[in-house]
C-alpha cells in the first residue's frame, strides 16, 4: 500500500465517520428521515468515486 492509497483510505474513514457523526449531532433536531438519507447518499457517491479513482489503474500494472 503506497502513500496515495493510505491517504484515500483515511479520507474514506473520515467520510464514514461523518456518516455517523453528522446525523446524530448537527442534524439531530431535524425530524425528517430524508435529510439523513440525502446525506448518506451523497457520502456513498463520494466513496464510490474515490474507489473508482483508486481501482482504475489496477489493470494497468504489468
C-alpha positions as CSV (number, residue, x, y, z in Angstrom):
1,X,0.0,0.0,0.0
2,X,1.6,3.3,-1.1
3,X,1.1,6.8,0.4
4,X,-1.7,7.7,-2.2
5,X,-3.8,4.6,-1.1
6,X,-3.3,5.4,2.6
7,X,-4.4,9.0,2.1
8,X,-7.5,7.9,0.2
9,X,-8.2,5.3,2.9
10,X,-8.1,7.9,5.6
11,X,-10.4,10.1,3.6
12,X,-12.9,7.3,3.3
13,X,-12.7,6.6,7.0
14,X,-13.4,10.3,7.6
15,X,-16.4,10.2,5.3
16,X,-17.7,7.1,7.2
17,X,-17.2,9.0,10.5
18,X,-19.2,11.9,9.0
19,X,-22.0,9.5,8.1
20,X,-22.4,8.7,11.8
21,X,-21.4,12.0,13.4
22,X,-23.5,14.5,11.4
23,X,-27.0,12.9,11.7
24,X,-26.7,12.4,15.4
25,X,-25.1,15.7,16.3
26,X,-25.6,18.6,13.9
27,X,-28.8,17.3,12.3
28,X,-30.3,15.8,15.4
29,X,-33.1,18.5,15.5
30,X,-34.3,17.6,12.0
31,X,-37.1,15.2,12.3
32,X,-37.4,14.2,8.7
33,X,-35.8,10.9,7.7
34,X,-34.9,12.1,4.1
35,X,-32.4,14.5,5.5
36,X,-30.2,11.7,6.7
37,X,-30.9,9.7,3.6
38,X,-29.7,12.5,1.4
39,X,-26.5,12.9,3.4
40,X,-25.8,9.2,3.4
41,X,-26.5,9.1,-0.4
42,X,-24.1,11.9,-1.1
43,X,-21.4,10.4,1.1
44,X,-21.9,7.0,-0.6
45,X,-21.5,8.6,-4.0
46,X,-18.3,10.3,-2.9
47,X,-16.9,7.0,-1.6
48,X,-17.8,5.2,-4.8
49,X,-16.0,7.9,-6.8
50,X,-12.9,7.6,-4.6
51,X,-13.0,3.8,-5.0
52,X,-13.2,4.2,-8.8
53,X,-10.2,6.5,-8.7
54,X,-8.2,4.0,-6.7
55,X,-9.1,0.9,-8.7
56,X,-9.0,2.3,-12.3
57,X,-5.2,1.7,-12.5
58,X,-5.2,-1.8,-11.1
59,X,-5.3,-3.5,-14.6
60,X,-2.5,-1.3,-16.0
61,X,0.3,-2.7,-13.7
62,X,2.1,-5.3,-15.7
